Amino acid sequence: MVGEGEVYFFPAGHILEYPEPARHLEFNPAYALQQLMDAIQRVAEAGAVSGESRHST
C-alpha cells in the first residue's frame, strides 16, 4: 500500500486500486507507455471492425 506523499515503483503488469478518490502523478518509460497505447488502439480498432462491444446496454 502506498500512502499520501510517498514515491513508489511497481514493475510492469501491476494493477493499482484506489479505495478512495485520489490524485496522483505517474511517470512511465515512454517506450513502454507507447506499447500499451498501441495495444489499446489495436483492440479498439478490432472491436470497431467486428462490431463487438463489451458494454451491455
C-alpha angles and dihedrals in degrees: 000000000000120000135206113296095012126129117224143181123205120181122235115294097037123142120213121208123193113198090188134029107283143180119215141161115221127190120200132183104265094229094052092046091051091051089054093047091048091052092049090049092051092050092047092049093047090052092048092050095047093041091233122148128189092199118090119216 
